[in-house]
Amino acid sequence: MDVLNKLFEKHFHAPADRIQQLQGDLGGSGRKIIRLSRGNQSAIGILYDVREENAAFLAFSRHFRRHGLPVPEIYEEDLDRGAYIEQDLGDTTLFDFLSLNRSGESIAAPVVEHYRKVVAELPRFQVEAGRDLDYSVCYPRGSFDRQSINWDLNYFKYYFLRLAAIPFNEQALEDDFDRLTNLLLEAPGDYFLYRDFQSRNVMLHQGKPFFVDYQGGRKGALQYDIASLLFDAKADLPPDLRQQLLDAYLEALSNHIKLDREAFLRYYYAFVYVRILQALGAYGFRGFYERKAHFLQSVPYALKNIRWLLHNAKLPIELPTLLNAFQNMLGSERLLGLAPQAQAQTKNLVVRIFSFSFHHDLPKDDTGNGGGFIFDGRSLPNPGREERFKQLTGKDAPVIDYLNQQESVHKYFANVVSLVDASVASYQQRGFKNLMVSFGCTGGQHRSVFLAEHLAKRLQGQNDVEVLVRHLELEKMGR
């Protein structure tokens, strides 16, 4: 932590006074991700001992920013000690936003709009920024070549099929892998391949998508990344929405290259297959091998995608042994039972915190838990009545300072904390998975936002608690 503190102090000219570890064991990369802050200044610190991967991320970040792409600004770095600090883009990923704004296959319009923005940006990474990118910094490979594909396919074979006890003929499967690899390598591959282009790697910051975790990028085909996003297992996008977004992506892509749609689609579903196989290998490695149960929650969603592909997507080659393995996976009682098993083993309590205006509807609870706490902040001093605060929100320093100076606010918040802390402890002890806490005020801009942020910061440091925050009125204002 010393190196991150020094980098923070070097950039902000003062040491951090708050440190919060993010992600923990839930991540699959092995990196330590830490938020450092002081007052209204904050940064995300990364500690990771693979120098080449760090160097790739830093070089890509600077290159993308030169092209005007929405990626985090790099503040300071110390490659010799495996550390750097970057712009803090908040806590809301596209996946979080999707999870909070869906009911089964019904997905709210703002989510779809964010996805449309994301697919519109993708060709800028692939084509525009990909033209003059220095691919010599890529790690571990400079392109998605035969060796890269073999790594992914063997990852699936050894860490998923083997560990899930799915029977297969190894030589026949290798023959299928060769045919699949040859098809994939036919697709034009002179573009930037982001590699992990999925909803968890898109941050929603100030109403716009920002992109992270492209350190595994390399030269490759266009189809891979859009396949990664649309068939992201746990995002579980409905087929009709996947098609709408694919059409939107192809329309955006046609502004950058002369697009032959039929040629693109010839290879598209082959890349969907290889991406799903890579993801299943990762779930198997983290879940079966490392015994991190939460990774196994994604397997039933991946199986759902495979079932859809078997009925709706035809490849231009025959893969009989692989398709037979798929059928065995779909019939495996062990795999079909993974979702409740993983849910039972995970300890995380998800606390969803909302701010809202009492002039509009109360926040909706899509988890089936009934709605949780609703706290009325209208009894507190209202910054919105003062001209100097009218254009600000409860996330801005002057408003925060004003409310922090009010004794009534501290007394109110102490009562909130006593109730919420007791419920969090009880929910965890009883194995509950969801708690919802909502703060309302007159306009949903100052007091409720301040209280929601204040509670989120308190809870985010607790073990086995995942915190998701939404400010409903600020979202409507595009803020």
C-alpha positions in Angstrom: 0.0 0.0 0.0 2.9 2.4 0.6 3.6 2.7 -3.2 0.0 3.6 -3.9 -0.1 6.2 -1.1 3.1 7.7 -2.6 1.6 7.8 -6.1 -1.6 9.4 -4.7 0.4 12.0 -2.8 2.5 12.8 -5.8 -0.5 13.5 -8.0 -2.8 15.2 -5.5 -0.1 16.8 -3.3 -1.6 15.4 -0.2 -1.8 11.8 1.3 -4.9 9.8 1.1 -6.9 9.5 4.3 -9.3 6.8 3.2 -8.5 3.4 1.7 -11.0 0.9 0.5 -10.3 -2.5 -1.2 -12.6 -3.2 -4.1 -13.6 -6.5 -5.7 -11.6 -8.8 -3.4 -12.0 -12.5 -4.2 -14.9 -11.8 -6.6 -12.5 -10.8 -9.4 -10.8 -13.3 -11.7 -7.7 -11.3 -12.6 -5.5 -11.6 -9.5 -5.1 -7.8 -9.4 -5.6 -5.8 -6.2 -8.0 -2.9 -6.9 -8.0 -0.2 -4.2 -9.8 3.2 -3.9 -7.7 5.9 -2.3 -9.4 9.2 -1.4 -9.0 12.5 0.4 -12.0 14.9 0.6 -13.5 15.0 -2.8 -10.4 13.7 -4.5 -10.1 10.0 -5.3 -8.3 7.5 -7.5 -8.2 3.8 -8.2 -5.0 2.1 -7.4 -3.8 -1.1 -9.0 -1.3 -3.6 -7.5 -0.2 -6.4 -9.8 3.1 -8.1 -10.3 2.9 -8.9 -14.0 4.9 -6.0 -15.5 4.1 -6.8 -19.1 0.4 -6.7 -18.5 0.6 -3.5 -16.6 2.7 -1.9 -19.3 0.1 -3.0 -21.9 -2.7 -1.4 -20.0 -0.9 1.8 -19.5 0.2 2.1 -23.1 -3.3 1.2 -24.4 -4.9 3.7 -22.0 -2.8 6.6 -23.2 -3.2 5.6 -26.9 -7.0 5.4 -26.5 -7.2 8.8 -24.8 -5.2 10.3 -27.6 -8.0 9.1 -29.9 -10.7 10.7 -27.6 -12.0 7.3 -26.4 -13.6 7.1 -22.9 -11.1 5.3 -20.8 -9.6 6.2 -17.4 -6.9 8.8 -17.2 -3.6 7.4 -15.8 -2.4 9.6 -13.0 0.9 8.1 -11.9 2.7 4.8 -12.3 5.6 2.8 -10.8 6.1 -0.3 -13.1 9.1 -1.5 -11.1 6.8 -2.0 -8.1 3.7 -3.2 -10.0 1.6 -0.2 -9.2 -0.3 2.7 -10.8 -3.2 4.9 -10.0 -5.9 6.0 -12.4 -9.1 8.0 -12.6 -12.0 6.9 -10.3 -15.0 6.1 -12.5 -17.3 5.2 -9.6 -18.8 1.9 -8.7 -21.6 1.3 -11.3 -20.9 -1.1 -14.1 -23.1 -1.7 -17.1 -23.8 -5.1 -15.5 -24.9 -3.5 -12.3 -27.2 -1.1 -14.1 -28.7 -4.0 -16.1 -29.3 -6.1 -13.0 -31.1 -3.2 -11.3 -33.3 -2.4 -14.3 -34.7 -5.6 -15.5 -37.6 -7.9 -14.8 -36.8 -11.3 -16.4 -36.4 -10.6 -20.1 -38.0 -7.1 -19.8 -35.1 -4.7 -19.8 -35.6 -0.9 -19.1 -35.1 1.5 -22.0 -32.2 3.4 -20.3 -30.2 0.1 -20.1 -30.8 -0.6 -23.8 -29.7 3.0 -24.6 -26.4 2.5 -22.7 -25.8 -0.8 -24.6 -26.4 1.1 -27.9 -23.8 3.7 -26.9 -21.4 0.9 -26.0 -21.7 -0.9 -29.3 -21.4 2.4 -31.2 -18.0 3.0 -29.4 -16.6 -0.5 -30.1 -15.6 0.2 -33.8 -13.7 3.2 -32.7 -11.5 0.9 -30.5 -11.2 -1.8 -33.1 -10.7 0.3 -36.3 -9.9 3.9 -35.5 -7.6 3.3 -32.6 -6.4 0.0 -33.9 -4.8 1.5 -37.0 -1.9 3.1 -35.3 -1.7 1.0 -32.1 1.7 -0.3 -31.0 0.9 -4.0 -30.9 4.5 -4.8 -29.7 3.3 -4.1 -26.1 0.5 -6.7 -26.2 0.6 -9.4 -23.6 0.7 -12.5 -23.7 0.3 -12.5 -27.5 0.4 -9.9 -30.2 -2.6 -11.3 -32.1 -5.4 -13.7 -31.7 -3.5 -16.4 -33.6 -3.6 -20.2 -33.7 -1.7 -20.4 -30.4 -4.1 -18.0 -28.7 -7.1 -20.0 -29.9 -5.5 -23.3 -28.8 -5.0 -21.9 -25.3 -8.7 -21.0 -25.1 -9.9 -24.3 -26.4 -7.6 -26.4 -24.1 -8.7 -24.2 -21.2 -12.3 -25.3 -21.9 -11.3 -28.9 -22.4 -9.2 -29.4 -19.3 -10.7 -27.0 -16.8 -14.4 -27.4 -17.8 -15.1 -30.7 -19.6 -12.6 -32.7 -17.5 -13.5 -31.2 -14.1 -17.3 -31.3 -14.9 -16.9 -35.0 -15.8 -18.4 -34.5 -19.3 -17.4 -37.5 -21.5 -15.7 -36.9 -24.9 -13.3 -38.5 -27.4 -10.2 -36.5 -27.1 -8.8 -37.0 -30.6 -12.2 -36.4 -32.3 -12.6 -33.3 -30.2 -9.1 -32.1 -31.3 -10.1 -32.6 -34.9 -13.1 -30.4 -34.3 -10.9 -27.8 -32.6 -8.7 -27.8 -35.7 -11.6 -27.2 -38.0 -13.0 -24.4 -35.8 -9.6 -22.8 -35.5 -9.1 -22.8 -39.3 -12.5 -21.1 -39.8 -11.7 -18.5 -37.2 -8.4 -17.6 -38.8 -10.1 -17.1 -42.2 -11.7 -13.9 -40.8 -9.8 -10.7 -41.5 -7.8 -10.0 -38.3 -6.1 -6.6 -38.7 -8.2 -4.9 -36.0 -7.8 -4.3 -32.2 -9.4 -7.1 -30.3 -10.4 -5.9 -26.9 -10.6 -9.5 -25.6 -12.8 -8.9 -22.4 -15.4 -6.7 -23.9 -18.3 -7.4 -21.5 -20.8 -5.6 -19.3 -18.6 -5.8 -16.1 -15.8 -3.9 -17.9 -18.0 -0.9 -18.8 -18.3 1.7 -16.1 -21.2 4.2 -16.2 -19.7 7.5 -15.1 -21.6 10.8 -15.4 -24.2 9.2 -17.5 -21.7 7.9 -20.1 -20.0 4.5 -20.7 -16.3 4.3 -19.9 -14.2 1.3 -20.8 -11.7 -0.7 -18.6 -9.8 -4.0 -18.5 -8.4 -4.1 -22.1 -4.9 -5.1 -21.0 -5.3 -8.5 -22.7 -6.0 -6.8 -26.1 -4.3 -7.8 -29.2 -4.7 -7.8 -33.0 -7.7 -9.9 -34.2 -11.0 -10.2 -35.9 -14.0 -7.8 -35.4 -16.5 -10.5 -34.5 -14.9 -11.5 -31.2 -15.7 -8.5 -29.1 -19.3 -8.0 -30.1 -19.8 -11.7 -29.5 -18.3 -11.3 -26.0 -20.7 -8.5 -25.2 -23.9 -9.9 -26.6 -23.3 -13.5 -25.2 -21.9 -12.4 -21.9 -23.4 -15.3 -19.8 -24.7 -13.7 -16.7 -26.0 -10.6 -18.5 -28.5 -13.0 -20.1 -29.6 -10.7 -22.9 -32.8 -11.7 -24.7 -32.2 -13.0 -28.3 -34.2 -10.2 -29.8 -32.2 -7.5 -28.0 -28.9 -9.3 -29.0 -30.0 -9.0 -32.6 -31.0 -5.3 -32.3 -27.6 -4.6 -30.8 -25.7 -6.6 -33.4 -27.5 -4.6 -36.1 -26.7 -1.3 -34.3 -23.0 -2.4 -34.1 -22.9 -3.3 -37.8 -24.4 0.0 -38.7 -21.7 1.8 -36.6 -19.0 -0.3 -38.1 -20.1 0.6 -41.6 -19.0 4.1 -40.8 -15.4 3.0 -40.4 -14.9 0.2 -43.0 -16.6 -1.0 -46.2 -18.7 -3.7 -44.6 -19.7 -6.9 -46.2 -22.5 -8.0 -43.8 -22.8 -11.5 -45.2 -19.0 -12.1 -44.9 -19.1 -10.8 -41.4 -21.9 -13.1 -40.4 -20.2 -16.1 -41.9 -17.7 -16.1 -39.1 -19.7 -14.4 -36.3 -21.2 -17.5 -34.6 -17.9 -19.3 -34.7 -16.5 -16.5 -32.6 -19.6 -16.7 -30.3 -18.7 -20.4 -29.8 -15.0 -19.8 -29.1 -15.8 -17.0 -26.7 -18.3 -19.1 -24.8 -15.7 -21.9 -24.6 -13.1 -19.5 -23.2 -15.6 -18.3 -20.6 -16.6 -21.8 -19.6 -12.9 -22.6 -19.1 -12.5 -19.6 -16.8 -15.6 -20.6 -14.8 -14.3 -24.1 -14.5 -10.8 -23.0 -13.4 -12.1 -20.5 -10.9 -15.1 -22.5 -9.7 -14.1 -26.2 -9.9 -10.4 -25.9 -9.5 -10.0 -22.9 -7.2 -13.3 -23.6 -5.5 -14.6 -20.0 -5.8 -18.3 -20.9 -6.0 -19.6 -17.6 -7.3 -18.0 -18.2 -10.7 -20.1 -21.3 -11.1 -23.3 -19.2 -11.0 -22.6 -18.2 -14.6 -22.5 -21.7 -16.0 -26.3 -22.2 -16.3 -26.5 -18.9 -18.3 -23.7 -20.1 -20.6 -25.6 -23.4 -21.1 -28.7 -21.4 -22.0 -26.7 -19.6 -24.7 -25.4 -22.9 -26.0 -29.0 -24.3 -26.2 -30.0 -21.3 -28.2 -27.1 -21.6 -30.5 -27.8 -25.3 -31.2 -31.3 -24.4 -32.3 -30.7 -21.1 -34.1 -27.1 -20.7 -35.4 -25.6 -22.9 -38.1 -21.8 -22.9 -38.7 -20.3 -23.4 -42.2 -18.4 -26.4 -40.8 -19.2 -29.7 -39.0 -18.2 -30.0 -35.4 -19.9 -33.3 -34.4 -17.8 -34.1 -31.3 -18.0 -30.6 -29.8 -21.8 -30.5 -30.4 -22.1 -33.9 -28.8 -20.2 -32.5 -25.8 -22.6 -29.6 -25.7 -25.6 -32.1 -25.6 -23.9 -33.9 -22.7 -23.4 -30.7 -20.9 -27.1 -29.7 -21.3 -28.1 -33.1 -19.9 -25.7 -33.0 -17.0 -27.5 -33.0 -13.6 -24.3 -31.7 -12.0 -24.1 -28.6 -14.3 -27.9 -27.9 -14.2 -27.7 -27.9 -10.4 -24.8 -25.4 -10.2 -26.9 -22.2 -9.9 -28.6 -23.0 -6.5 -25.4 -24.7 -5.3 -23.3 -21.6 -6.0 -26.0 -19.3 -4.6 -26.0 -21.3 -1.4 -22.2 -21.1 -1.0 -21.8 -17.4 -1.7 -21.9 -15.2 1.4 -22.5 -11.9 -0.2 -25.4 -9.7 0.8 -26.3 -7.2 -2.0 -27.4 -3.9 -0.5 -29.1 -1.7 -3.1 -29.2 2.0 -2.1 -31.4 4.5 -3.9 -32.0 8.2 -3.8 -35.3 9.6 -5.2 -37.8 12.4 -5.2 -41.1 12.1 -3.3 -42.7 13.9 -6.3 -42.2 10.7 -8.3 -42.7 6.9 -7.7 -40.9 5.1 -5.0 -37.9 3.0 -6.2 -38.9 -0.5 -7.4 -37.5 -3.7 -5.9 -37.0 -6.3 -8.7 -35.4 -8.9 -6.3 -38.7 -10.0 -4.8 -37.6 -8.9 -1.3 -40.4 -6.3 -0.9 -38.7 -2.9 -0.9 -36.7 -2.6 2.3 -36.2 0.7 4.1 -37.5 4.0 2.9 -36.1 7.0 4.8 -37.7 10.5 4.5 -34.9 13.2 4.4 -37.3 16.2 4.0 -37.0 17.1 7.7 -33.3 18.0 7.2 -32.0 21.4 6.2 -32.5 21.8 2.4 -29.5 23.0 0.4 -31.7 23.4 -2.6 -33.3 26.5 -1.1 -30.0 28.4 -1.4 -29.0 29.8 -4.8 -25.4 28.7 -4.4 -26.4 25.0 -4.2 -29.2 24.9 -6.8 -27.1 23.6 -9.7 -25.1 21.2 -7.4 -26.0 17.7 -6.1 -25.4 15.8 -2.9 -22.2 14.4 -4.5 -20.6 17.8 -4.8 -18.2 19.0 -2.1 -19.9 22.3 -1.2 -23.2 20.5 -0.5 -21.4 17.7 1.4 -19.6 20.3 3.6 -22.9 22.2 4.2 -24.8 19.0 5.3 -21.9 17.8 7.4 -22.1 21.0 9.4 -25.7 20.3 10.4 -26.1 18.6 13.7 -29.6 17.3 12.8 -28.0 15.5 9.8 -25.6 13.6 12.0 -28.4 12.6 14.5 -30.6 11.5 11.6 -27.9 9.5 10.0 -26.9 7.8 13.3 -30.5 6.5 13.6 -30.4 5.3 10.0 -27.1 3.5 10.6 -28.4 1.7 13.8 -31.4 0.3 11.9 -29.5 -0.6 8.7 -26.5 -2.2 10.5 -28.8 -4.4 12.6 -30.6 -5.5 9.4 -27.4 -6.2 7.6 -26.1 -8.4 10.4 -29.4 -10.2 10.7 -29.7 -10.7 6.9 -26.2 -12.2 6.7 -26.8 -14.5 9.7 -30.0 -15.8 8.1 -28.6 -16.2 4.6 -30.6 -13.5 2.9 -29.2 -12.1 -0.3 -30.8 -8.7 -0.9 -31.5 -5.6 1.1 -32.9 -2.4 -0.3 -32.4 1.1 1.4 -34.0 4.2 -0.2 -33.6 7.9 0.7 -36.2 10.4 -0.5 -36.3 14.2 -0.4 -38.2 16.9 -2.2 -36.2 17.0 -5.4 -34.0 14.0 -5.1 -30.9 16.1 -5.8 -29.3 17.1 -2.6 -30.2 15.5 0.8 -31.2 12.0 -0.5 -28.1 11.8 -2.7 -25.9 12.8 0.2 -27.5 10.2 2.5 -27.3 7.4 0.0 -23.6 8.1 -0.8 -22.8 8.4 2.9 -24.4 5.1 3.7 -22.8 3.4 0.7 -19.3 4.5 1.8 -20.0 3.1 5.3 -21.2 -0.3 4.0 -18.6 -0.8 1.3 -15.9 -1.6 3.8 -17.8 -4.4 5.4 -17.0 -8.0 4.7 -19.3 -10.0 2.4 -21.4 -6.9 1.5 -21.8 -5.8 -2.1 -23.2 -2.3 -2.5 -25.0 -0.9 -5.5 -26.1 2.8 -5.7 -28.5 4.5 -7.9 -29.6 8.2 -7.9 -32.9 8.1 -9.8 -33.4 11.9 -10.2 -29.8 12.5 -11.2 -30.1 9.8 -13.9 -33.1 11.6 -15.3 -31.0 14.8 -15.3 -28.2 13.0 -17.1 -25.9 13.5 -14.1 
